Amino acid sequence: MTNREVKKGNIFALFPLLIFVLLFIGAGIFTKDFSGMPLNVAVLIASAVALLMNQKETFSSKVERFTKGAGHPNIILMGLIFILAGAFTEVAKGMGAVESTVNLGLSLLPSNLLLVGLFVIGCFISIAMGTSMGTVVALAPIGIGIASQTGIPLALAMATVVGGAMFGDNLSMISDTTIAAARTQNVKMKDKFKVNFFIVLPGAILTAIILGAITRGNVATISGEYPYDLLKILPYVAVLAAALLGAHVLVVLVGGTIFAGIIGMMDGSYSLGGFVQAISKGIMNMEDLAIIAILIGGIVEIIRHNGGIDSLLYFITSKIKTKKGAEFGIASLVSMVNMATANNTISIVIAGPLAKSIADEYGVDPRKSASLLDTFSGSLQGVLPYGAQMLAVSGLAAISPISIIPYSFYPVLMGVCGVVAILIGYPKFRQT
């Protein structure tokens, strides 16, 4: 029954995505240098391949469709967040906010608990804010500072930030992924939260233990006094507070940038011209990522129009035979769509209605299906090198997103917890 609800699609429509992965990841594996193939060049080539496909349409119509996808409101918003995050980060860094914040942490916490603290803070902030991108923007500069002053690998610090961000993105009552998962499965968000929380909690606990264990050796690299100025920390406090109060992320970033600039001009860190130049430098640092996000949006729209997404849906649903198979099918479905779209919210919106049909047909509790949608899309999003979160932290830290993946403990454990929950039939629901 479920298969008849899905068009067979066209598996060859996914070819641009394959080209992109082969160019970006394959070239890095082959040359052992992931900076050898720039991300922007790989995505540009994939864009050209997407536009050359489907000879039944005119090139002009394909370009129009590509630009429609590239100009989707979510894509443009993502680009704006990238460049404004760059501006805030650069201005705050220039007036000493990062140094003071890190030194405060070094003064208050044992060195072997710095990353554990960063992860736990990220978990709470992302649950309260309901956005992984907002959490990444707020905590990445602090993670960069911790890495620079402790000898902890920068990629590990960035992976920790992404892990904390994905924890709340998966669970928060105001997260767009939670809302999308709950609505598509016709279940209350609080009920979905209760099920989802206990599925992923072991992964979060294990992540904190792992972070504490692997950073113990950094104690010897930290010595001396750690001077800090509480005034310089205020921009980060203000950004977090505004986000927690529900302010729009663009308002938060613009306000934080202005606030940091004012403090910098008050203490002599900036002249007015220097403040403006810092904003410009921060924007330029992130321009590349904004362009990449726009191009990926265009590629995804071409893939969707040519039947690539439909082919993924059809392939998954054709393999389902049992209830446990249905749960694995829902997990695989949203994961594969997320891989094609590089956006966990969009993947839930696309896969959700079909997941609901699968859940109804095979007796999967809607609280479980909603949790599976959110858990597996978030797990993959947290390790996807061309996902928004990884692009943001790698751009701010000026490192390859590939270098972050080996340290992505929580997103991986999040997926492992989801698989275990399916295998052991957890949680057990009372029959109604």
Salt bridges, closest charged atoms under 4 A:
GLU57 OE2 - HIS305 NE2 2.37
GLU90 OE2 - LYS281 NZ 3.71
ASP267 OD2 - LYS232 NZ 2.22
GLU301 OE2 - ARG65 NH1 3.81
GLU301 OE2 - ARG304 NH2 2.81
GLU327 OE1 - LYS368 NZ 3.18
ASP360 OD1 - LYS356 NZ 3.39
ASP365 OD1 - ARG367 NE 2.93
ASP374 OD2 - LYS192 NZ 2.61
